[in-house]
Amino acid sequence: SLAIPIVTAPGAMVAVDSNKYTSGIQTYLNGHFLQRLRSTLDVDELTAYLQTHGSPEVASISPSVVYGGLGVGKLVVQMRQPAVVWHAGDSVSYVDTTGTAFTKNYYAEPAVQIVDQTGIKTSGTQVLASNRFLGFVGKVIGRMSAQDYTVNKVVLPEGTTRQVEVHVDGVGYPVKFSVDRPAGEQAEDAARAIKYVTGKGIAPEYLDVRVSGKAYYR
């Protein structure tokens, strides 16, 4: 039975607000009475519920409910690990490599930060720090990692809000990405372009992969 659910979050580096998640789970179970048994609980549906009801930092819930005593079930909740952090005024936002933005981080601060050089004032910056934009940056980091490149900085250049300059370990120049084109395609183009210029012994000022199927360098 899950009459009294208990939440644990293995690997978290700071104390988890168990009451918050226990309360959310209890609310869910109150509306899904037939799922109170360990054998009938739909953890995917429960996870989606928490994510859309104030807890986007929840990544998943283990399908195996641990027995915690009579009438008690322990649910193992995995929290999202941030790939990048964004500071906008007094607010702090994180995003993981799936492109999901959240504000509650239970792990170490990510090494990658977004550097804003647009010169846009705070009100505009709040627009830039939208879930869509943060999601794009997170996906870029994840897809570049899949291509064996580690992103160390993301810069919003002066005069535009539609592109970012991505800095990569071991690469002495930035790569320009467009927020209006899929992150995965651009990461693949970037990896090919980096390998090409390296093989040719070229040291460009930057690479530009904003146009589909093409890469430019200067």
Phi, psi and omega in degrees: 000151176242037180301326178231089180286144176237137183254133170234148181228087183296141177090346180297139185264350174230163182299131180272138177284077185302324182299322180300312184283324176299318179296317179296319178294319180296319177299318178298314182294328177297331179265354180225067190301325183290349180265009180289344177274144179302327183284344184247357182292129177264096186291330178293317179293321178295317178301313180299323179297312181297318182298327183262003178233052171093005181226061180294346179286350177283123180270315183194167174234134182298138178290348180262111178273127183273133179293127182242018182115176183301120178074014183232134175232131179267126178254127179268114183255128176262124179271154179291140175258125186287143175259335182208153178237144180235124176255121178228100184065234180269357183261150178232130178235149178237161175213142178262181186285353173276351181092015180266127180266146178203168184243346181256115183245129180254007183240183179298150177298134180293150181287334183275129176236157175266123180258118184265112177245016184288332184080007179283140182289173188307318183299321178288323179299324179297328176289318179300322183277042178279162179300324180296313180295312179299322178299319179299313181297317179299318179294322177301314181298316180295316182288326175293323176298321178296337177266011179070031174237134183257118178283134179244346179198145175234124185247133170267107186288162180296139171088004180208151174239010185250005179216161176225154175252120185258126179255135188235142177304134177079001179243121189273022181208154179279161175242126182273124177245150174258133179287352181263004179236144184307135183298319184297317180297318180292324178297319178295317178297320180296315181299316179296318182293319179298314180296323181295307184292328177294316179296330180272356181072024181269138177242084185285164173286324176196164170249150180229115181243027185285341180259130184303129175077003182227152175222134181242153173220158179219000000 
